[in-house]
Amino acid sequence: MTSQRIDERDNRLLMDRSAPGRIGAKLPPLDVPAQPLPPQSVLRADLPLPELSELDVVRYFTRLSQENFAVDLNFYPLGSCTMKYNPKVNEVTAAMPGFSAIHPMQPAETVQGALELLYQLQGILTEVTGTAGVSLATIAGAHGELAGVLMIRAYHMARNDTKRKVVLIPDSAHGTNPASAAMAGFQVVTIPSDKNGNLDVEVLRKAANNELAGAMITMPSTLGLFDPNIVEICDIIHKAGGLVYGDGANMNALLGRVKLGQVGFDVVHLNLHKTFSTPHGGGGPGAGPVCVSERLLPHLPTPVVEYRLGGKPEYILGRPPKTIGKMAAFHGNFGVLVRAYTFARALGSDGLKQVSGDAVLSANYIQASLRDLYDLSYDRRCMHEVVFSARRQKAQGVKALDVAKRLLDFGIHAPTMYFPLIVEEALMVEPTESESKETLDRFIQVMRQIAQESKDTPQVLREAPHHSPVSRVDETRAARQPDLRWKPKR
Ligand SMILES: *Cc1c(COP(=O)(O)O)cnc(C)c1O
C-alpha cells in the first residue's frame, strides 16, 4: 500500500514534467484554406498549459482514476445510497447508436424505438410500484420529491382546497424530504419516531387536521426498518384529506414483494440510479421517476410517453391535462432510463424479487454477525440496511468517524455516518444484493478487528486512514476551497 503513496507524489510531478514543445496531439494536414488568426490583442500568449507527451497524459489520468474509490474495485456499503454493482450490459445498451446518437429535438416519428423503450419502462415501473402512471422526466431522487409535492399541491388547488399548507415528515427522513416540501411552499412538521423506531402514530393522529396537505414517508424507513403500521398511517392521512408521498429510494428492500401503491401511497419516486443500477456518486446523472395513483395522473410532469392507436399506431410525447409542467430539459436523463430498462429486462420479475431477497438477507447477516460488538438502536430485524451505533466505541474514545476511516485501510468504503440523525454515532451499512458471502465475511472480520482495536490501540483508529492517497482532509475547507486542477508554478 505504501507504493500507492509514492504513486501519488509521482502523479503531482507528472504534470510538472511539462517541457516546451513536447506534444501529444497530431493534426491532419490542412484541407481547407488557411484562415488568418484573430488580432493579436485577443490572443493569449501565456496560456499556461502543460506540454506533455500522450503517454504522460495517459499515465496521469489513469493514476488519478485509480485514486478514486469505485464499486468496480471494492466493497461499498454506503447506507441509503445503494452502491450495488452496475452490470456492464447496461452500458452496452446505453451506448448503442440508436440510443446514444439521437437528438432530443428529433421528430417523434424518427425515434419510435427510443420512445417505445420509455413507454415500456413506464409500464415496468408502474407494475413495480403498483401505481397508475409515471413520468420519467425527473432527474434525481430529490427532483422526483419536488415533482411529487408539487403534484400534491396542484391536486389540492384544483379542488379549491387552499388551506392545506402542512406536510408531515418523520424525524428519520432523508434531508431532501423537508427541503423538497419547503421548496414547494409547504410548512414542514416533524413527527418523532417511537421507541421501536416506527413512526409515532399517536402524534401523527393529533397532527393530521384539515390544514394537512400530505405526509412524506420513507418505506422502509431510513433506519432500515419496515414500519408495520404503514397501512394505518396512510389511512390516518387520507382521512384528514391529505395525500401520502412515498420516498421510494429504498426500493431495493421491496422490489417484487411490496407494491407501495397498494399499501396506500399516492405518489412514489424511485431512484433508478440506486435500485436500477446506474453508476452514481459525485452528483449524477440520475433519474427519479414519479409514480402516481389514479387521482394524481392528470398532474404528472411532462412528457409522458403514450401509445396512440389510430390510423398509424405510434408513440408520442404526451401532456397530462393538468400537468405541473416540465421539470427538466427534454425527456429526462435518457441514458439512465436505458440502463434501468436493461437491468429490469435482464433480471425479469423473478430476478427483481431475488434482488430484494438477497439485499435484505445480506443486511441481516451483517446485523447478526456484528451485534455482539456494535450496538443496535432498535433491536429488531432490518430490511436492506442495518444501522449500528458506535456509542460503545465512543466510550473507548473512538468515534463512528474513526471506525469509518479505518475501514478505508482495508479497502472498504466507509458506511454512511451520523445518519439518520436520531441514532447516536450512527454507522449505516447497506451491503446490497450483489456481494458474495466471502465479501460480507471479510467485512465482518474487519469490523470485528476494528472493535478490538478500539480497545487496544485507539490511536491507530483516530489517525486512520494510514494507507490511502490522502489521509484526513479538512472537509469544510475541501468544500469551500476545492483544489481540483493542476496549476502552473508561477
Ligand atoms: C438518495 C436518497 C434521496 C435523494 O436522492 P438523490 O438522487 O440523491 O436526489 C432521497 N431519499 C432517500 C431515502 C435517499 O436514500
Ligand as a Chemical Component Dictionary entry (heavy atoms), coordinates in Angstrom:
data_LIG
# 
_chem_comp.id                   LIG 
_chem_comp.type                 NON-POLYMER 
_chem_comp.pdbx_formal_charge   0 
_chem_comp.three_letter_code    LIG 
# 
loop_
_chem_comp_atom.comp_id 
_chem_comp_atom.atom_id 
_chem_comp_atom.alt_atom_id 
_chem_comp_atom.type_symbol 
_chem_comp_atom.charge 
_chem_comp_atom.model_Cartn_x 
_chem_comp_atom.model_Cartn_y 
_chem_comp_atom.model_Cartn_z 
_chem_comp_atom.pdbx_ordinal 
LIG C1 C1 C 0 -30.654 9.071  -2.033 1  
LIG C2 C2 C 0 -31.908 9.386  -1.346 2  
LIG C3 C3 C 0 -32.653 10.515 -1.728 3  
LIG C4 C4 C 0 -32.178 11.560 -2.724 4  
LIG O1 O1 O 0 -31.854 11.082 -3.989 5  
LIG P1 P1 P 0 -30.916 11.940 -4.941 6  
LIG O2 O2 O 0 -30.944 11.233 -6.249 7  
LIG O3 O3 O 0 -29.573 11.973 -4.315 8  
LIG O4 O4 O 0 -31.514 13.315 -5.039 9  
LIG C5 C5 C 0 -33.851 10.719 -1.097 10 
LIG N1 N1 N 0 -34.292 9.890  -0.131 11 
LIG C6 C6 C 0 -33.592 8.809  0.249  12 
LIG C7 C7 C 0 -34.151 7.913  1.326  13 
LIG C8 C8 C 0 -32.384 8.517  -0.332 14 
LIG O5 O5 O 0 -31.681 7.448  0.064  15 
# 
loop_
_chem_comp_bond.comp_id 
_chem_comp_bond.atom_id_1 
_chem_comp_bond.atom_id_2 
_chem_comp_bond.value_order 
_chem_comp_bond.pdbx_ordinal 
LIG C1 C2 SING 1  
LIG C2 C3 SING 2  
LIG C2 C8 DOUB 3  
LIG C3 C4 SING 4  
LIG C3 C5 DOUB 5  
LIG C4 O1 SING 6  
LIG O1 P1 SING 7  
LIG P1 O2 DOUB 8  
LIG P1 O3 SING 9  
LIG P1 O4 SING 10 
LIG C5 N1 SING 11 
LIG N1 C6 DOUB 12 
LIG C6 C7 SING 13 
LIG C6 C8 SING 14 
LIG C8 O5 SING 15 
# 
